[in-house]
């Protein structure tokens, strides 16, 4: 979604739009490229206004992301609800902004501000680092590969690391 700079007035105005899935899944530099994929378009609600040449944006993002569990390799859905607050300033004026400000600062060139990359970034930053279908996920059996969340395997219990076997027979305090 691109917003023309001249359309942003001094009075706050609300805008709602959907960020297409293709834009979210093809975001440049995706860190979680194989772990997550957007299932539906992200819904964005923004309020924007201007103060001089600075453009202020405040709003919310709602999306549903499909993840692949790092333990059991099953797909699961993650609801994402996050806030979006940033200041867009023209190139040449944003370099002197303090990093201690409460809002993120982005630089715009020309007559439009592209909100798509900012929405993608916020969604990616709100996702868990390690995708898990649940905290109690038991994962896959290391021997037979069965999903331990769905079935119980018949593999013998692991005796642990064979390099530590000498310590299993030690006795503490006679």
Backbone as a printed PyTorch tensor [residue, N CA C, xyz], in Angstrom:
tensor([[[  0.8480,  -1.1720,   0.0000],
         [  0.0000,   0.0000,   0.0000],
         [  0.8910,   1.2320,   0.0000]],

        [[  0.6400,   2.0920,  -0.9360],
         [  1.3770,   3.3440,  -1.0180],
         [  0.4220,   4.5000,  -0.7520]],

        [[  0.8840,   5.4540,   0.0400],
         [  0.0990,   6.6410,   0.3400],
         [  0.8250,   7.8460,  -0.2390]],

        [[  0.0960,   8.6430,  -0.9980],
         [  0.6950,   9.8430,  -1.5770],
         [  0.8920,  10.8880,  -0.4790]],

        [[  2.0440,  11.5230,  -0.4990],
         [  2.4060,  12.5050,   0.5180],
         [  1.3970,  13.6520,   0.5310]],

        [[  0.9690,  14.0970,  -0.6200],
         [  0.0430,  15.2380,  -0.6800],
         [ -1.3490,  14.8900,  -0.1370]],

        [[ -1.6710,  13.5980,  -0.0130],
         [ -2.9660,  13.1890,   0.5200],
         [ -2.9980,  13.1500,   2.0440]],

        [[ -1.8430,  13.2990,   2.6800],
         [ -1.7700,  13.2920,   4.1430],
         [ -1.9230,  14.7290,   4.6230]],

        [[ -3.0080,  14.9950,   5.3480],
         [ -3.2940,  16.3540,   5.7980],
         [ -2.9210,  16.5760,   7.2510]],

        [[ -3.1550,  17.7980,   7.7190],
         [ -2.8410,  18.1500,   9.1070],
         [ -3.8640,  17.5930,  10.0790]],

        [[ -5.0330,  17.2190,   9.5790],
         [ -6.0650,  16.6050,  10.4090],
         [ -5.9370,  15.0850,  10.2640]],

        [[ -5.9660,  14.3890,  11.3940],
         [ -5.8180,  12.9300,  11.3800],
         [ -6.9190,  12.2780,  10.5540]],

        [[ -6.5240,  11.3090,   9.7500],
         [ -7.4560,  10.5900,   8.8820],
         [ -7.2030,   9.0920,   9.0250]],

        [[ -8.2780,   8.3130,   9.0440],
         [ -8.1530,   6.8640,   9.1790],
         [ -8.1600,   6.2020,   7.8110]],

        [[ -7.3300,   5.1690,   7.6930],
         [ -7.2240,   4.3940,   6.4600],
         [ -7.1840,   2.9240,   6.8470]],

        [[ -7.9020,   2.0920,   6.1130],
         [ -7.8350,   0.6450,   6.3100],
         [ -7.5060,  -0.0030,   4.9790]],

        [[ -6.6370,  -1.0100,   5.0150],
         [ -6.2920,  -1.7240,   3.7910],
         [ -5.7930,  -3.1110,   4.1500]],

        [[ -5.6610,  -3.9470,   3.1230],
         [ -5.1020,  -5.2850,   3.2940],
         [ -3.7900,  -5.3600,   2.5390]],

        [[ -2.7730,  -5.8770,   3.2180],
         [ -1.4760,  -6.0900,   2.5800],
         [ -1.5130,  -7.4730,   1.9500]],

        [[ -1.3430,  -7.5750,   0.6280],
         [ -1.4300,  -8.8790,  -0.0370],
         [ -0.4090,  -9.8860,   0.5000]],

        [[ -0.8110, -11.1620,   0.4770],
         [  0.0430, -12.2550,   0.9550],
         [  1.3520, -12.3080,   0.1770]],

        [[  1.2900, -12.1000,  -1.1270],
         [  2.5020, -12.2000,  -1.9440],
         [  3.5540, -11.2000,  -1.4790]],

        [[  3.1430, -10.0290,  -1.0570],
         [  4.0990,  -9.0410,  -0.5600],
         [  4.7160,  -9.4550,   0.7530]],

        [[  3.9550, -10.1250,   1.6010],
         [  4.4860, -10.5620,   2.8870],
         [  5.4130, -11.7600,   2.7340]],

        [[  5.0510, -12.6880,   1.8760],
         [  5.8610, -13.8930,   1.7210],
         [  7.1240, -13.6500,   0.9120]],

        [[  7.1540, -12.6110,   0.1070],
         [  8.3220, -12.3110,  -0.7140],
         [  9.1020, -11.1270,  -0.1570]],

        [[  8.9090, -10.8210,   1.1190],
         [  9.6040,  -9.6790,   1.7170],
         [ 11.1070,  -9.8710,   1.6060]],

        [[ 11.8260,  -8.8510,   1.1440],
         [ 13.2740,  -8.9870,   0.9980],
         [ 13.9440,  -9.1710,   2.3550]],

        [[ 14.9250, -10.0390,   2.4000],
         [ 15.6950, -10.2610,   3.6150],
         [ 14.9410, -10.9770,   4.7060]],

        [[ 13.9530, -11.8100,   4.3580],
         [ 13.1890, -12.5210,   5.3810],
         [ 14.0950, -13.4280,   6.1830]],

        [[ 14.1110, -13.2150,   7.4790],
         [ 14.9090, -14.0430,   8.3750],
         [ 14.2640, -15.4040,   8.5450]],

        [[ 12.9630, -15.4160,   8.6720],
         [ 12.2320, -16.6580,   8.9450],
         [ 11.6510, -17.2310,   7.6640]],

        [[ 12.4280, -17.2390,   6.6060],
         [ 11.9260, -17.5910,   5.2790],
         [ 11.2790, -18.9650,   5.2230]],

        [[ 11.8170, -19.9430,   5.9140],
         [ 11.2670, -21.2890,   5.8220],
         [ 10.3920, -21.6490,   7.0030]],

        [[ 10.3770, -20.8200,   8.0330],
         [  9.6270, -21.1410,   9.2430],
         [  8.1830, -20.6590,   9.2050]],

        [[  7.9300, -19.5220,   8.5540],
         [  6.6050, -18.9200,   8.5600],
         [  6.1870, -18.4990,   7.1580]],

        [[  4.8630, -18.5030,   6.9480],
         [  4.2940, -18.0140,   5.7010],
         [  2.9240, -17.4370,   6.0270]],

        [[  2.6080, -16.3170,   5.4160],
         [  1.3010, -15.6960,   5.6740],
         [  0.2130, -16.4550,   4.9440]],

        [[ -0.8330, -16.7940,   5.6890],
         [ -1.9370, -17.5560,   5.1240],
         [ -2.9590, -16.6500,   4.4430]],

        [[ -3.1990, -15.4980,   4.9980],
         [ -4.2030, -14.5680,   4.4920],
         [ -3.5900, -13.1710,   4.4190]],

        [[ -4.2150, -12.2690,   3.6820],
         [ -3.7080, -10.8880,   3.6790],
         [ -3.7660, -10.2800,   5.0860]],

        [[ -2.8020,  -9.4400,   5.3900],
         [ -2.7810,  -8.7490,   6.6800],
         [ -3.7490,  -7.5740,   6.6210]],

        [[ -4.5260,  -7.4060,   7.6800],
         [ -5.4440,  -6.2760,   7.7640],
         [ -4.7800,  -5.1660,   8.5660]],

        [[ -4.7440,  -3.9710,   7.9780],
         [ -4.0540,  -2.8390,   8.5970],
         [ -5.0400,  -1.6880,   8.7600]],

        [[ -5.0780,  -1.1140,   9.9510],
         [ -5.8650,   0.0790,  10.2190],
         [ -4.9270,   1.1660,  10.7020]],

        [[ -4.8860,   2.2920,  10.0000],
         [ -3.9490,   3.3670,  10.3140],
         [ -4.6460,   4.7040,  10.4640]],

        [[ -4.0620,   5.5510,  11.2900],
         [ -4.4090,   6.9570,  11.3520],
         [ -3.1620,   7.7060,  10.9310]],

        [[ -3.2870,   8.6380,   9.9960],
         [ -2.1150,   9.3940,   9.5670],
         [ -2.4220,  10.8860,   9.5360]],

        [[ -1.3740,  11.6730,   9.7790],
         [ -1.4710,  13.1300,   9.7140],
         [ -0.0850,  13.6970,   9.4830]],

        [[ -0.0160,  14.9640,   9.1710],
         [  1.2570,  15.6080,   8.8890],
         [  1.5000,  16.7500,   9.8510]],

        [[  2.7940,  17.0330,  10.0630],
         [  3.2490,  18.2210,  10.7810],
         [  4.4340,  18.7370,   9.9800]],

        [[  4.2060,  19.7350,   9.1460],
         [  5.2380,  20.2070,   8.2280],
         [  5.4760,  19.1640,   7.1560]],

        [[  6.7260,  18.7270,   7.0490],
         [  7.0430,  17.6840,   6.0630],
         [  7.0470,  16.2930,   6.6870]],

        [[  6.8880,  16.2150,   8.0270],
         [  6.8670,  14.9210,   8.7150],
         [  5.4710,  14.3190,   8.6460]],

        [[  5.4250,  13.0120,   8.3830],
         [  4.1620,  12.2780,   8.3160],
         [  4.1340,  11.2830,   9.4690]],

        [[  3.0720,  11.2920,  10.2480],
         [  2.9360,  10.4100,  11.4000],
         [  1.8980,   9.3260,  11.1040]],

        [[  2.2360,   8.0830,  11.4580],
         [  1.3530,   6.9380,  11.2330],
         [  1.2330,   6.1470,  12.5270]],

        [[  0.0050,   5.8660,  12.9320],
         [ -0.2760,   5.0370,  14.1020],
         [ -1.3830,   4.0700,  13.7280]],

        [[ -1.2320,   2.8040,  14.1320],
         [ -2.2880,   1.8520,  13.8000],
         [ -2.0150,   0.4640,  14.3210]],

        [[ -2.7870,  -0.4800,  13.7870],
         [ -2.6780,  -1.8780,  14.1910],
         [ -2.6170,  -2.7750,  12.9590]],

        [[ -2.0090,  -3.9210,  13.1530],
         [ -1.9060,  -4.9330,  12.1040],
         [ -2.4680,  -6.2360,  12.6650]],

        [[ -3.3510,  -6.8670,  11.9050],
         [ -3.8830,  -8.1900,  12.2570],
         [ -3.6170,  -9.1250,  11.0970]],

        [[ -3.0060, -10.2640,  11.3950],
         [ -2.6890, -11.2300,  10.3450],
         [ -2.7320, -12.6350,  10.9330]],

        [[ -2.7890, -13.6090,  10.0690],
         [ -2.6670, -15.0070,  10.4600],
         [ -1.5060, -15.5880,   9.6790]],

        [[ -0.5710, -16.1750,  10.4080],
         [  0.6430, -16.7120,   9.8100],
         [  0.6680, -18.2130,  10.0470]],

        [[  1.0900, -18.9580,   9.0450],
         [  1.2510, -20.4030,   9.1710],
         [  2.7200, -20.6950,   9.4330]],

        [[  2.9780, -21.4790,  10.4670],
         [  4.3470, -21.8260,  10.8200],
         [  4.5720, -23.3220,  10.7180]],

        [[  5.8310, -23.7100,  10.6390],
         [  6.2190, -25.1200,  10.6740],
         [  6.9580, -25.3470,  11.9780]],

        [[  6.4270, -26.2190,  12.8140],
         [  6.9780, -26.4610,  14.1440],
         [  8.4040, -26.9790,  14.0470]],

        [[  9.2850, -26.4320,  14.8510],
         [ 10.6870, -26.8280,  14.8560],
         [ 10.8950, -28.2000,  15.5000]],

        [[  9.9340, -28.6990,  16.2660],
         [ 10.0810, -29.9860,  16.9330],
         [  9.4080, -31.1370,  16.1820]],

        [[  8.1570, -30.9100,  15.7250],
         [  7.4100, -32.0140,  15.1180],
         [  7.1800, -31.8440,  13.6160]],

        [[  7.5650, -30.7180,  13.0630],
         [  7.4540, -30.4100,  11.6320],
         [  6.0190, -30.3120,  11.1320]],

        [[  5.0510, -30.1950,  12.0370],
         [  3.6530, -30.0070,  11.6540],
         [  3.3810, -28.5160,  11.4500]],

        [[  2.4410, -28.2160,  10.5440],
         [  2.0450, -26.8230,  10.3390],
         [  1.0650, -26.4010,  11.4230]],

        [[  1.1300, -25.1310,  11.8130],
         [  0.2130, -24.5640,  12.7850],
         [ -0.0140, -23.0970,  12.4410]],

        [[ -1.1020, -22.5320,  12.9490],
         [ -1.4430, -21.1370,  12.6460],
         [ -1.1400, -20.2530,  13.8530]],

        [[ -0.6000, -19.0790,  13.5610],
         [ -0.2490, -18.1100,  14.5920],
         [ -1.0130, -16.8170,  14.3130]],

        [[ -1.8950, -16.3910,  15.2190],
         [ -2.5260, -15.0770,  15.0270],
         [ -1.5390, -13.9900,  15.4250]],

        [[ -1.4460, -12.9470,  14.6150],
         [ -0.5370, -11.8320,  14.8840],
         [ -1.3700, -10.5660,  15.0200]],

        [[ -1.2150,  -9.8900,  16.1330],
         [ -1.8450,  -8.5840,  16.3570],
         [ -0.7590,  -7.6880,  16.9420]],

        [[ -0.3810,  -6.6700,  16.2060],
         [  0.7070,  -5.8060,  16.6460],
         [  0.4100,  -4.3610,  16.2800]],

        [[  1.0870,  -3.4650,  16.9510],
         [  0.9230,  -2.0420,  16.6930],
         [  1.9610,  -1.5750,  15.6920]],

        [[  1.6340,  -0.4840,  15.0370],
         [  2.5230,   0.1190,  14.0480],
         [  2.5480,   1.6180,  14.3220]],

        [[  3.7070,   2.1390,  14.7300],
         [  3.8870,   3.5620,  14.9970],
         [  5.1720,   3.9970,  14.3170]],

        [[  5.0790,   4.9540,  13.4180],
         [  6.3040,   5.4550,  12.8130],
         [  6.1140,   6.8580,  12.2680]],

        [[  7.2460,   7.4930,  12.0580],
         [  7.3270,   8.8310,  11.5030],
         [  8.0420,   8.7210,  10.1690]],

        [[  7.4440,   9.2530,   9.1240],
         [  8.0820,   9.2780,   7.8070],
         [  8.5460,  10.7080,   7.5560]],

        [[  9.8040,  10.8320,   7.2460],
         [ 10.3850,  12.1510,   7.0100],
         [ 11.1190,  12.1460,   5.6800]],

        [[ 11.1370,  13.2790,   4.9740],
         [ 11.7970,  13.2910,   3.6660],
         [ 13.3070,  13.0780,   3.7890]],

        [[ 13.9000,  12.5010,   2.7480],
         [ 15.3480,  12.2740,   2.7380],
         [ 16.0500,  13.6080,   2.9510]],

        [[ 17.1070,  13.5780,   3.7510],
         [ 17.8620,  14.7820,   4.0500],
         [ 17.4520,  15.4230,   5.3550]],

        [[ 16.2340,  15.1420,   5.8330],
         [ 15.7840,  15.7160,   7.1020],
         [ 15.7620,  14.6880,   8.2220]],

        [[ 15.8160,  13.4010,   7.9020],
         [ 15.6910,  12.3510,   8.9140],
         [ 16.9910,  11.9690,   9.5720]],

        [[ 18.1390,  12.3890,   9.0180],
         [ 19.4180,  11.9530,   9.5560],
         [ 19.7000,  12.5090,  10.9460]],

        [[ 19.1290,  13.6820,  11.2740],
         [ 19.4190,  14.2710,  12.5770],
         [ 18.4400,  13.8300,  13.6590]],

        [[ 17.5320,  12.9330,  13.3590],
         [ 16.5690,  12.4440,  14.3490],
         [ 17.2860,  11.6430,  15.4290]],

        [[ 16.8360,  11.7980,  16.6550],
         [ 17.4070,  11.0630,  17.7750],
         [ 16.8960,   9.6310,  17.7610]],

        [[ 17.7570,   8.7030,  18.1330],
         [ 17.3370,   7.2980,  18.2080],
         [ 16.5150,   7.0310,  19.4560]],

        [[ 16.4470,   7.9920,  20.3550],
         [ 15.7220,   7.8090,  21.6120],
         [ 14.2360,   8.1360,  21.4860]],

        [[ 13.7710,   8.5290,  20.3060],
         [ 12.3600,   8.8570,  20.1450],
         [ 11.5040,   7.6080,  20.2910]],

        [[ 10.2280,   7.8170,  20.6490],
         [  9.3130,   6.7080,  20.8960],
         [  8.8470,   6.0020,  19.6340]],

        [[  8.9180,   6.6600,  18.5070],
         [  8.4400,   6.0640,  17.2670],
         [  9.6120,   5.7500,  16.3520]],

        [[  9.3990,   4.8000,  15.4640],
         [ 10.4050,   4.4770,  14.4610],
         [ 10.3940,   5.5590,  13.3940]],

        [[ 11.5590,   5.8310,  12.8490],
         [ 11.6780,   6.8370,  11.8020],
         [ 12.0200,   6.1380,  10.4990]],

        [[ 11.2970,   6.4770,   9.4460],
         [ 11.5990,   5.9630,   8.1240],
         [ 11.7470,   7.1520,   7.1800]],

        [[ 12.5310,   6.9690,   6.1620],
         [ 12.8050,   8.0310,   5.2040],
         [ 11.9940,   7.7610,   3.9400]],

        [[ 11.4000,   8.7960,   3.3700],
         [ 10.7070,   8.6360,   2.0960],
         [ 11.3100,   9.5460,   1.0480]],

        [[ 11.2510,   9.0750,  -0.1780],
         [ 11.6820,   9.8380,  -1.3420],
         [ 10.4740,  10.0780,  -2.2220]],

        [[ 10.4430,  11.2000,  -2.8640],
         [  9.4070,  11.4260,  -3.8580],
         [  8.0630,  11.7520,  -3.2590]],

        [[  7.0270,  11.3090,  -3.9590],
         [  5.6620,  11.6950,  -3.6370],
         [  4.8530,  10.6220,  -2.9140]],

        [[  5.4730,   9.4530,  -2.6190],
         [  4.7290,   8.3680,  -1.9880],
         [  5.5160,   7.7510,  -0.8350]],

        [[  4.7590,   7.2110,   0.1240],
         [  5.3310,   6.4300,   1.2150],
         [  4.7940,   5.0120,   1.0490]],

        [[  5.7020,   4.0450,   0.8940],
         [  5.3020,   2.6460,   0.7260],
         [  5.2040,   1.9930,   2.1020]],

        [[  4.0000,   1.6330,   2.5040],
         [  3.7730,   1.0380,   3.8180],
         [  4.0000,  -0.4670,   3.8270]],

        [[  4.0320,  -1.1100,   2.6760],
         [  4.1750,  -2.5580,   2.5860],
         [  5.3840,  -3.1070,   3.3330]],

        [[  6.5970,  -2.5890,   3.0900],
         [  7.7600,  -3.1170,   3.8080],
         [  7.6910,  -2.8970,   5.3240]],

        [[  7.0730,  -1.8020,   5.7510],
         [  6.9440,  -1.5350,   7.1840],
         [  5.9790,  -2.5200,   7.8410]],

        [[  4.8960,  -2.8500,   7.1410],
         [  3.9390,  -3.8350,   7.6540],
         [  4.6120,  -5.2070,   7.7420]],

        [[  5.3450,  -5.5900,   6.6880],
         [  6.0520,  -6.8840,   6.6840],
         [  7.0370,  -6.9680,   7.8330]],

        [[  7.7860,  -5.9040,   8.0390],
         [  8.7850,  -5.8850,   9.1100],
         [  8.1360,  -6.0700,  10.4710]],

        [[  7.0400,  -5.3760,  10.7260],
         [  6.3520,  -5.4850,  12.0140],
         [  5.8150,  -6.8960,  12.2490]],

        [[  5.2640,  -7.5030,  11.2200],
         [  4.7540,  -8.8730,  11.3650],
         [  5.8990,  -9.8230,  11.6870]],

        [[  6.9870,  -9.7270,  10.9510],
         [  8.1270, -10.6150,  11.1870],
         [  8.7240, -10.4140,  12.5730]],

        [[  8.7810,  -9.1800,  13.0450],
         [  9.3310,  -8.9140,  14.3740],
         [  8.4260,  -9.4080,  15.4970]],

        [[  7.1490,  -9.5820,  15.2230],
         [  6.2300, -10.0390,  16.2630],
         [  6.1380, -11.5680,  16.3570]],

        [[  6.7550, -12.2750,  15.4090],
         [  6.6960, -13.7400,  15.4240],
         [  7.7150, -14.3180,  16.3950]],

        [[  7.4030, -15.4680,  17.0000],
         [  8.3660, -16.1230,  17.8840],
         [  9.6260, -16.5220,  17.1120]],

        [[ 10.7710, -16.4550,  17.7660],
         [ 12.0380, -16.8100,  17.1330],
         [ 12.0620, -18.2690,  16.7300]],

        [[ 11.6060, -19.1330,  17.6240],
         [ 11.5330, -20.5610,  17.3300],
         [ 10.0730, -20.9440,  17.1760]],

        [[  9.6820, -21.3790,  15.9860],
         [  8.2730, -21.7280,  15.7830],
         [  7.9220, -23.0550,  16.4600]],

        [[  6.9860, -23.0050,  17.3900],
         [  6.5210, -24.2090,  18.0800],
         [  5.0060, -24.2610,  18.0260]],

        [[  4.4640, -25.4400,  17.7310],
         [  3.0120, -25.5930,  17.6940],
         [  2.4290, -25.4800,  19.0960]],

        [[  3.2260, -25.7270,  20.1000],
         [  2.8250, -25.6020,  21.5040],
         [  4.0380, -25.8130,  22.3940]],

        [[  4.0180, -25.2100,  23.5660],
         [  5.1480, -25.3570,  24.4880],
         [  5.3390, -26.8160,  24.9170]],

        [[  4.2690, -27.6020,  24.9050],
         [  4.3510, -28.9990,  25.3280],
         [  4.5890, -29.9560,  24.1560]],

        [[  4.9810, -29.4340,  22.9980],
         [  5.2330, -30.2880,  21.8300],
         [  6.3400, -31.2880,  22.1600]],

        [[  6.0800, -32.5610,  21.8980],
         [  7.0280, -33.6210,  22.2180],
         [  7.9680, -33.9290,  21.0580]],

        [[  7.6750, -33.4020,  19.8750],
         [  8.5640, -33.5640,  18.7270],
         [  8.4880, -34.9340,  18.0760]],

        [[  9.5610, -35.3020,  17.4020],
         [  9.6660, -36.5760,  16.6970],
         [ 10.5890, -37.5150,  17.4560]],

        [[ 10.3200, -38.8230,  17.3600],
         [ 11.2130, -39.8190,  17.9510],
         [ 12.5260, -39.7890,  17.1750]],

        [[ 13.6630, -39.6950,  17.8630],
         [ 14.9420, -39.6430,  17.1550],
         [ 15.3150, -40.9580,  16.4680]],

        [[ 14.6550, -42.0460,  16.8340],
         [ 14.9850, -43.3340,  16.2250],
         [ 14.0730, -43.6880,  15.0520]],

        [[ 12.7610, -43.6230,  15.2610],
         [ 11.8370, -44.0590,  14.2010],
         [ 11.1740, -42.8890,  13.4750]],

        [[ 11.2230, -41.6840,  14.0390],
         [ 10.6780, -40.5060,  13.3720],
         [  9.1900, -40.2870,  13.5480]],

        [[  8.5360, -41.0630,  14.3990],
         [  7.1000, -40.9010,  14.6020],
         [  6.8280, -39.6090,  15.3860]],

        [[  5.7040, -38.9520,  15.0710],
         [  5.3180, -37.7400,  15.7830],
         [  4.7970, -38.1590,  17.1570]],

        [[  5.5150, -37.8060,  18.2000],
         [  5.1760, -38.2290,  19.5590],
         [  3.9460, -37.5100,  20.1120]],

        [[  3.4720, -36.4800,  19.4390],
         [  2.2370, -35.8070,  19.8480],
         [  1.0110, -36.6190,  19.4220]],

        [[  1.1720, -37.4650,  18.4020],
         [  0.0500, -38.2170,  17.8550],
         [  0.0680, -39.6840,  18.2500]],

        [[  1.2350, -40.2800,  18.3470],
         [  1.3650, -41.7070,  18.6530],
         [  2.5010, -41.9340,  19.6470]],

        [[  2.4600, -43.1210,  20.2440],
         [  3.5550, -43.5470,  21.1150],
         [  4.3710, -44.5730,  20.3450]],

        [[  5.6650, -44.3970,  20.2750],
         [  6.4760, -45.3510,  19.5220],
         [  6.9070, -46.5110,  20.4240]],

        [[  7.4150, -47.5750,  19.8140],
         [  7.8450, -48.7710,  20.5280],
         [  9.3620, -48.8230,  20.6950]],

        [[ 10.0300, -47.7290,  20.4340],
         [ 11.4910, -47.7000,  20.5450],
         [ 11.8960, -47.8160,  22.0110]],

        [[ 13.0150, -48.5040,  22.2900],
         [ 13.4870, -48.5930,  23.6780],
         [ 13.8900, -47.2060,  24.1810]],

        [[ 13.7540, -47.0470,  25.4850],
         [ 14.1270, -45.7590,  26.0840],
         [ 15.6110, -45.5040,  25.8590]],

        [[ 15.9240, -44.2900,  25.6200],
         [ 17.3100, -43.9070,  25.3670],
         [ 18.1310, -44.0490,  26.6460]],

        [[ 19.3140, -44.5940,  26.4920],
         [ 20.2000, -44.7440,  27.6360],
         [ 21.0920, -43.5230,  27.8020]],

        [[ 20.8780, -42.5270,  27.0140],
         [ 21.6670, -41.3060,  27.1330],
         [ 22.9120, -41.3640,  26.2800]],

        [[ 23.7380, -40.3930,  26.4520],
         [ 24.9810, -40.2580,  25.7100],
         [ 25.9460, -41.3720,  26.1310]],

        [[ 26.4210, -42.2100,  25.1800],
         [ 27.3060, -43.3230,  25.5400],
         [ 28.6320, -42.8420,  26.1460]],

        [[ 29.0280, -41.6400,  25.8730],
         [ 30.2760, -41.1160,  26.4500],
         [ 30.1440, -40.8780,  27.9460]],

        [[ 28.9110, -40.8190,  28.4430],
         [ 28.6810, -40.5740,  29.8600],
         [ 28.4050, -41.8610,  30.6370]],

        [[ 28.5020, -43.0150,  29.9890],
         [ 28.1490, -44.2830,  30.6260],
         [ 28.9930, -44.5820,  31.8590]],

        [[ 30.2300, -44.1620,  31.8930],
         [ 31.0950, -44.4390,  33.0500],
         [ 30.5580, -43.7630,  34.3110]],

        [[ 29.8610, -42.6410,  34.1790],
         [ 29.3400, -41.9280,  35.3370],
         [ 28.0660, -42.5400,  35.8810]],

        [[ 27.3860, -43.3720,  35.1120],
         [ 26.1260, -43.9750,  35.5730],
         [ 26.3480, -44.9770,  36.7010]],

        [[ 27.5240, -45.5320,  36.7820],
         [ 27.7980, -46.5470,  37.7980],
         [ 28.5210, -46.0030,  39.0050]],

        [[ 28.7830, -44.7280,  39.0450],
         [ 29.4510, -44.1240,  40.2130],
         [ 28.4790, -44.0230,  41.3720]],

        [[ 29.0080, -44.1880,  42.5590],
         [ 28.1960, -44.0260,  43.7500],
         [ 28.7440, -42.8420,  44.5390]],

        [[ 27.8310, -42.0570,  45.0450],
         [ 28.2080, -40.8890,  45.8300],
         [ 28.0950, -41.2470,  47.2870]],

        [[ 29.1510, -40.9920,  48.0750],
         [ 29.1310, -41.2550,  49.5320],
         [ 28.8990, -42.7100,  49.8560]],

        [[ 29.8060, -43.3570,  50.4090],
         [ 29.6760, -44.7900,  50.7020],
         [ 28.9350, -45.0570,  51.9310]]])
